[in-house]
Each structure stands twice: as C-alpha cells, then as structure tokens.
C-alpha cells in the first residue's frame, strides 16, 4: 500500500461498513481542487475493491482490514460539471461536481459573519438585501462545517456543498463569499469555500497537538486551561446568575420602549460561557473536531480571520500563530500551501492602554516571515464602535488581491506601502517605505497616524509629509526623535496609502 493510501485510510473512523461510502466532504455540488492530485477516500467492507470514476479517470483501491480505502486522481482541469462515482458491492454517485479553486475559511466571528441576517442582526453585511438579490453565482459553492468540539482528532464532519444563489448566499461566510466572487471573476473558474468557524474562540483551540508541543513555552496553554477548569461548578453558578441579571435588565429595557431596548441590546456586554471540558475554548478542540476531518481534501489554501479573542495576551500570539500555520501545513501534507489572513481591523476596544489589538496586529505582521503567506490590512475599513464591522465586501476584495499575488502570481498591486527603515535626521525622522504599487499617498489630504519619540521614549503625535518614497516625520515636543510609530492604536487614524488605494499596515521602528 502506498504512503498516500495509508494517510488517506487513517483519516476515517475505525468502524467498518459493508457499503461503499465516501468521506463527508464528497457530496453533490462539491468543488475539487484543480491542477493538483485529488485525494478521494471513504469506507467499504474489509478487502472490498473500490473503483472511483470521474470524467475520463478511473482509480482503484482495496479497503483495508478496518474498511478504509483511498485513491488519488491525477490533476484535473476545470470543465463541465460531472458525476463522481465510487463503486464496489454498491455504487455511490454524487452529481454536479466541478473543478476549480478550494479555500478553507476559518477563525472566529468575523469569518463566521454571514452575508445576510434580519435587520438589527449582528451578522448582516452592508447592503445585505441587495447583495443577496445579486447572489446568483452557481460556480461558487459553500460547505459549512457543523460546530463540533472533540477531545481527540475526529474523522467526520456534518455539512453539504451548497450552490450560491439568492436563496442560499445569505448563510455563506461573508468574507469568504466576497473573496470568492472576486476570485472567480478574475480566474474564470469555480471557487469552493469550506467554512469552518466558531465565534469567540482563541487560536489555541485551532492548533493541533503537534503544534502545541512544538515549543516548551507553549506548555503555559495547557497549564492555563487546567487552571480555568478549577472550581467549575462555582463558575457555572456565577454564569447563571450573570445571565439572569442580564435577562432582567433586558426585560426592563423592553418595557421602557423600542428605543431603550435597542440601546440596551447595542451595549449589552457579551458573557462568555464558563470553561468546561467540552468547551470550544479547550486547546486543540476545534482542530480535532472541525479541521482534522477535512484533511487531506484537496485545497489551494486557507483564509484566516481571528485574533480578537487573544487580545489579552498579544505577546504570545506570534509564536502560536506561526506554530498553528506550520501545524496545519504539516497535517495536510501538501507543502507550504498559501495561508492568508485579515489583520485585525480598527476598533475601540476599551483597553486603557489602547495597545492590545495594536500589539496583536504586529504579531500578525511578523508571521509574514513564513513562506507563501499574505495579509489583508483592514484598519481603515472597520467600525471603531463595532467589533463586527459590516463592510465585509472590502475585506474579501483585499484578500482576493493578496491571493492573486501569493497563490496565483498574477501581476498588479496587492498590498499597501510597506515599512523598510527609519533614521534620525536632526529634528525629524525619515521613514523609508516600499510603496508596493504606484506612489505613496495621503488619504484625506493630511498624512495622519504618525508619532515620534526621543530618548525618553515618550511619543507625541507628529506631522508627516511625503517626499518620494520617504516620509519625513516631526513633532515640536521632540527635538531629537529616535523612534517613529504609525497607526499605533487600537482604532488609529491611518492616512498612509499607495496610489492603488491600499493602506499601510501599522508599524514601528522601536522595540520598546
């Protein structure tokens, strides 16, 4: 048996079935990844010969003693929809299978965020009704992974591929949908989205065991979780009391009229559930339950939007994020596939320091040191008053631009100006930038968002002007600046763009 067959067989449950079955991702309307070998796997009676047919290809495998079987189709090109058939003692046929680009969409609530919800719903994009009405894109398909927590790697998921239409698009991941709409139009091929998301979850939940054991420093993750589980009954009781108090406040606001109710609902704090052994906050739990069962389905790459739930520990995030990316790539066994993410948007977090999200954004930027990675900057398109901004159109569009560069090597601007270096120049700092598309530009006239500091490390807002690919920054309070920062707040003023209309990511020249 080949190494690939062994890997594929290991992806399935241990219980055997007499009937030939396909793994859960193989349903009607599925999208298969083009230009790569395509793993197909399933279950059958032990020793049963299984034949898989798609278009003009046929591949065969024999189910092992535990009933697992797997084959690999040769790289495919896009073309007309066709059935995929797996046959042995019985025959399984799935219809309307297309070949194109497959992306896993994962993370927390801003990736989970749907295209449409009723008025007032948290999940409802700008112009939601119009977007739904225009959502007739049959070559975009969406597979929503049902939420599952697992203490050990699971072998199955629940969900089905859904064709994009005005009747279905409202439940798609909004960021993924707007990404797919751009990409499908640009490439002229089907795009499949595998939506594996869970709002309010930390990165530790999405990491596999190998990643969490890859550095001694990560031991704190399990130690912290063990501490969180202490005195669980008392925490459950406190949670019930907090929700009861909140229900009473809501009832009082409702009795006071629609305006009071709307104001209360807008400002009501979210009460995270107390940790428990089956919580999605458990380290590894969502990788085990919602990512592992997808492996080794053929994909082009991953879209990631997460970090909000790690803002209290931004110093840990860079190492965890890098380990997670490496862990997913290693588990899939497909090399360094593209891994793209959204940098945290602008939001007034309420953190007195104003730096929790700022430092986490820096950690996200640092992860670009990994090969075949890319980041969409969103500090100008969020909503400072809403952790769930409704403008998901521009987020998806920017991710598509990043994908065009990282995954497809297409020409054209794809990111904003990038910081290269800074040096003192008398009473100013001179900041060297890579415009990354055209020329440097100030949105709205004045170039905002800069601050400088002297040797005393006290930063003051600074005036800035563009000179070619250099920015000259100074502040009257700082006679001899030695450090410069840009957009270094949770919800910054951020005016630095390039002529392609793409924003610079926050940066700093110091390491204080």
N, C-alpha and C positions, 0 to 999 in steps of 0.2 A: 504494500500500500504506500502511495506517495506521501510526502510530508504534508502537502496541501490537504489530502484526503483526511489525514489524521487530525489536522487542525479543524477542518470542517466538521468532522464527526464529533469532536469534543465540544462543539457549540450546542449540542442538543441534549434533551433530557435522557435519563438513564432508562426509563420505562419504554419497553418496546411495543410497537403496534403492528398488527397484521396487515393493515392497509398502508399503501404508499401515501405519504403526506409530504407537503412542502413546508419549510420554515415559515413563520408568521408574516415575514415581510413580503412573501410571494403571494400576492392577491391580484384580483382583477385590477387593471389600470396602473400596474406598477411601472416605475421607470428604472431601467437598467443602465449602469454607467457605461458610456461609450469609450472606445479606444483602450480598454484595459481588459484583462481576463475577468470573467464574470463568475464568481462562486455561486453555485446553486446547491442547496442541501435540504435534507429532510429526514423522514423516518420510514421504515418498512420492516417487514418480518426479517429476523436474522437470516443471513445467507441469501436473501432475495436479490435478484438482479434488477436494477432500476435503470431505465433509459430516459434521458432528458432530451427533448427536441425543441429547438427554437429556430425559426426560419430554416436555413439550409444546414444547420448544425445538429449533430447528434452526439451525445456523450453518455457513457455508461459507467455504472459503479455497482458494487456488491455491498449490501448492508452488512455491517459487522455483527458480532455476537450480540451487541446491545441494540441492534436495529438502526444504527446511524449510517447514513450514506451521504456522500458529497461528490460533486463533479465541478469542473471548471470549463465554461465555454470560452472559446477564443475571442479576442477583442472584437467588438461589434461596432458597426456604423449606424447612425440614425437612418430611419426609413419608415415605411408604413407600419402601423400597429399590427401585431401578430400575436397568436396564442403561444403560450409556453406549456408544454405537456410533459408530465412525469408519469411513466407507466411501469408497472410490474404486474402483479396479480390483478390490480385495479388500475385505473387511469385517472389522473388529476389534471384538469385543464383549466388554466387561467387565461382570461381574454384581455384584449386591448393593451398589450404590453408594448411599451415604446422604449427607445434607446436615446439617451441624452446625457444630461449632467445631473448628478445626485449630490445634494449637500445636506449634512446633518445640521440642524438648528438647535442649539442647546443653551442652557443658562437659566436665569431666573425670570422675574415677572416681565421685564421689558422685552424679552424674546418671546415669552408666552403670550404677551399682549395681542389680542385678536384684532382683526380688521373692523369688525362691527360688534357693537353692543347697543342696547336701548339707550335713549338719551339719559345722561346722568351716570351711565355705567363707567367704571374705571377704565375698562378696555373698550375704547371706541376711538378710532383714528380721526383726524381732521377730515371733514367732508366724507364721513363714513357712508352715508346713503348713496352719494354719487359714486364712490369707489366700488361699492357692491354692485350697483347697476351696470358699471363698466367692466365687471369682473368676468368677462367671457374669454377665458384663455385655456382651451382644452388641452394644450400641451404643457400646462403647469399642473402638477399633481402634488398632493399633500398627504402625508401619513402621520397622524397624531398618535404618539405613543401614550398609552394609558398610564397614569401615575402608579408607580409600584415602588415600594421600599423592600429591599432584600438584604439579609444579613450575609449572604454569600452569593457568588455570581449566579444569576438566573439564566435560564435558557429560552425563555419565551416572553413575548410581549403581546398585548392586545391592541388592535388597531386595523385600519384598512386604508388602502390608497383611494383618494377622492379626487375626481377631476374638477378643476377650477371652473366655476360658473357663478352667475349671480345668486344662485340658490345655495352655494356651498362656501364661497370665498370668505364670508363673514367670520367663519370659525378658523381660518388659517392664521398662523403666526404672521403678524403684520410686517415685521421687519423682513422675515423670510419671503413673504409674498412680493413685497415691493422690490426686493433683491431679484427674485426670480423673474418678475415682469421685465426689469431692465435687461437681465442677462439673456433671457430667451429671445427678446427682440434683437439684441446685439449679435448673438451667436446663431440664431435661426434654428435652435434645437429645443426639444423638450427639456424641462427642468423639474426634477423631483426634490421635494423638501421632506425630510424626516424630522418631525418636530418632537424633540424630547426635552421638555422643560418643566420646571416647577418653581413657582414664585416664592420669594423669601428664603431661598436656600443658599448656603455658603459653598465655597469652592471645594471644601473638604468632602462634601457629600458626593461630588462628581469625580473624585480621584479613585483610582484603583489601588489595590493593596500594594502592588509593586511600587507605585509612585510614593505612597505614604511610608514605605520602608526604604526609600532610596537615599535618605539623609538622616543622620542621628537627630538633627534639630526637629524633625517632624514628629518625634515622639510626643511633643507637647500637645499635638492634636488629640491623640487618644487619651492622654492624661486629662486634658480639659474636658473631654466628653465624659469620662468616668466621674469627674467632679460634678458635672452638670446633672448626672443621674442620681446623685446622692439626695436623700430626703425627697424622693419623687412624690409620695402621697401628699406631703405638705405643699409641694409646688402645684399639684393638681387642684387642691382645695383653694389655694390662693388664686389660681386662674379662674376657677368657677366664680369666686367672689368678685373678681375684677370684671368679668363678663356680666354678672348680674347688675353691678353698679352701672355699667355702660348701657345695659338694656333699659334701666330705669331712666337714665339721662336722655336716651333716645325717645322714650315714651313721653317724657315731659316736653321735649322739643317738638314732637309730633302734635301734642295737644296745644302747643303755642302757635301753630300755624305753619304753612308751607315754607315761608322764608326762614323761620327759626330751624325747621327741620333740615332744610338744605344747608344752612350754615353749620349746623351740628355735624351732619354727615361729611361735609367737606373737611372739617377739622378734627374729626374723631380719630384718636390715635389707634394704630393697629396693635392688637395684643397678640404677640407671637405665642403659639401653643407651648406649654412646658415640654421640655425634652423628655422623651420616653424611649424604651428600647426599639420601638417600631417607628420612630420619628424620621422624617426626611433629613433632619439635621445630623443624623448619625454619620460619621465618616464612612465613606465607601458605599453607603446605602443606595444612592441613586445611580452610581456607576454600575453597581451589581444588578439593580433592577431595571434600569432604563437605557443603559449604553451597552453593557456586555451582551445582551440578547441580539443586538444589531450586528455584531461582529460575526463573520467577515464580509457583510454585504458590500458590494462594490460602490464606492463613493469617490467623488472628486476631492471633497474636503469638508471642513467644519466651519460654521458661523457661530460665534460665541458672544453673548451679551450677559455679563454677570460681574459682580464685584460689590454691589450695593450692600450686601449682607456681610461683607468682610471689612467695612469701613472703620470698624473699631480697632482693627489690627492690621493697618496698612503695611507695617514693616514686614509682615510675614508673606505678603501676597506674591511678591515677585518669585520667590523660590517655589512656593506652592504652585503657582500658575505654570512656570516652566516645567516642573515635575509632572503636572497633570497633562500638559501637551505631549511630553515625551511618553507618558504612560499610555495615552490613547493611541499614539502612533505605534508604539511597541505592541500593544494588544491587537491592533488591526493587522499588523504585519505587512502594511503596504508602503513602507518607507515614510519619508517626511512629506506626507500629503499636506496641501495648503491648510493652514489654520488661521482664520481671520476673526477679528473681534471688534466690538464697538467700545471705544474708550468712554468712561463714564461722562454723562452729559452734565450741563450746568444745573445745579440745584442748591438752594439754600438749606443746608442740612440741619441747621440749628446748633451745630458744633461751635462752641465759643471760639475755638482756635481757627475755625474755618479751613482746616487743613486736612481733615480725614479723607475726603474724596480727592483732594489735590495730591496727596501722597500716594493714594491708590492709583490715580492716573499715571503717576510717574512709574510705579511698578509695572503697569500695563505697557508703557512705552519701552521699558527696559527689556521686556520679553521679546521685542523685535530683534534681539540678537540671535534668536533661533532662526534657522533657515526656513524659507517658504512660509513666512508669517506676514501678516499685514494688519493695519489698524485703521478704522474709520473714526475720525475725530468728530465729536458731537457737542463741543462746549458752546456752540453758537445756535444750536437748533433744539435745545431742551427747553424746559419751562422752570425757571427758578422757584416757582411756587408749587410744583407738581413733580413728585418723584417718578411719575409715569407720564412723560410728555406724549402728546397725541400726534406730533409730527413724526410719524414713522416712515413717511414717504422719502424724506431726505436721508434718513439713516440707511434705508435699503438701497437707495441710489448710490450713496457713498461706498457702501460695502461692495456693490457691483463694480464700481470703478477700481477698488482695491483688487477684487478678484480678477478683473480683466488684465491687471498688471502681474499679479503674483501667480495666478493659476494658468492664465492663457497667453501671457506675454504679448498682449496687444498694445499698440502704441497709443499715446495720448496721456494727458495729465490724470493723475490718480490720487495724489495726496497734496496737502498744503505745504507751506515752507517748513524746512527742517533746520533746527539749530545745529550749527557746526562748532563755533567757538566764540569766546568773548575775551576782550583785553581792555585794560585800563588805558585811557588816553587823556591825561590831565584831569579835568573836572567832568569827564564823560566816560562812558563805556561804549566801545564799538563792538557790535554783535554781528558776527558773520553768519549768513544764512544761505542755505540752498533753496532757491525759490521753488524748485520741483514743478515747474510749469509756468512759463512766461516770466513775469516780473513780480517783485514784491508790491503789495498794495495795501492801503489802509481803508477798511470799510467804514463808511460814515464820515470821512474827512480826517479827523484827528486820529492819530495812532495811539490807541488806548491799551491798557493792561500791563504796562511795564512798571517795575520798581527797581531801585538801586540801593546798595548799602556800602558803607565804608568799613574800616577795620573793626568798628564797634558792633558790626553785624545787625544794625538797626536799619530796616528797609523803609523807604519812603516812596510814595507814588512819583513817577518820573515822566517827563516829557520825552517823546521819541520822534525821530524823523528818519525817513528812508533816504539812503544815498546808494543807489545801485543795488548791490546785494548785501549791503551793510546797513545796520540800524544804529544810529547814534542816540544814546540814552543818557539823560542827566536829570538831577533834581537839585534845587537850590540848597536843600538841607544837607547835601552830601558833597563836600568839597573835593574829596578824592575817592571816588567809588572803586570798589574792588570786586563787586558781585552784582549780577543782574538777574531778575526773575521776570517771567512773563506768564500772565494768566494764573497766578499762584494763589487762587482762592477756590472755594467750593463752587461758587457761582460768579465767575470773573467777568469783568469787561474784557472782551477779546476782539481786538480790531485788526489783527495781522492776518492777511490772506495773500494768495497769489492771484495773478490775473485770470486764472481758471476758476476763481471763486471758491477755492478750498482753503479752510482755515489751518493755521499753525497749531500744533499741539502745545500745551503748556511745557515750559522748560525753565531750567535754572542753571547758572554757571557755578554755583557753590554746592557744597555738600554738608552744610551746617545742620 
